[in-house]
Amino acid sequence: MPDVVMPRLSDSMEEGTILQWLKAVGDEIAVGDEIVEIETDKANMAYESDVAGILTEILAQEGETLAIGSPIARVGNGDGAERSPPPHHPQKEPAESSETPSDGGRPKASPVARRVAKERGLDLSQLQGSGPGGRIVKADVEKAEPGAVAVATPPPAAVPEAPETAKGQVNYEELSKLQSTIARRMAESKATAPHFYLEAEVDMSRAVEARVRIKGAAGEGEVVPSFNDMVVKACALALREHPRANGAYRDGRFELYSRVNVGVAVAGQDALVVPTVFDADRKGLRQIASESRSLAQRVRDGRITPPELSGATFTVSNLGMYGIDGFSAVINPPQAAILAVGAIAERPAVRDGEIATAHLMRVNLACDHRILYGADGAEFLARVRTLLEEPLSLAL
């Protein structure tokens, strides 16, 4: 009978953690059925079976971490002898979890939904999922009436009090796979990529006026591009004109990419996640806006997938919504650069020899000096500024 092995779900994945089995021993499986939810170095995602048959044995229990290629389950051909589950397997014991529904399997829910349900004391088996395949997502848990589907929880076990130090009590938190990957990649980036930084101030006054007109002309429910969407489009057009900014230094040579894929940094659940807007140079502002919002929501719901987090050739990180005027970002390796975007603020500016006010935005371009030299980076950033200061050009 064939083994189901830990799949490689991202280009940098070396191991994965079993979060939740979506099928129980004895269940019939078709090709494409979601059978297990796995935590990778980039996201949590459901793995779809590439074989059909009967799930005869689960080899890796929830919470176990295994290397790529390690067997995690076995699937039989359904000849009848393999249909009954092994008696030693704990997955079928109804007392294992208070979340076990009547069909013997755990409710399908995202990790974020499970965490919120646990915090609120809600029984997931009593909720109706609105996600793909009836999966319970964060919004389903938040809509549940408090106390209406509460699950009885035993009192927490006594935890020995942490010793007092000069810094007070010390508590430790284990990193998730995503947090561990971010820590490792950012440390590698600063250690291996010689960063240098270019700063500029962009007059966003015409962009502000253009967005007001776009918003006024938009129909009900129509997506209105944000200033960050304008920055993404401006970067995409500039990247098309400056190939090295859209490349990478790797293994002693330059990699120059034919596609312009812009990663947009999003604050996820205790981690920074960078989903990708593919072929951003070929898309209109409204399409970029719609895709960016959808990706950000999927990040917040814990439903983003590794393919949506891969393939970026450049990254935009915007902290302007937090009131940050400007900052320097760490390059997302192996990309050549990352643009850090600050808040738009009305400040004094000199126009035609007179002091006036303008909507100004500070940007900072971090460059990998191995591929993007000073003049190259400066020309790229100047082009981004020109495009943003003449927003009609973003429609081209």
Disulfide bonds with the S-S distance in Angstrom:
none
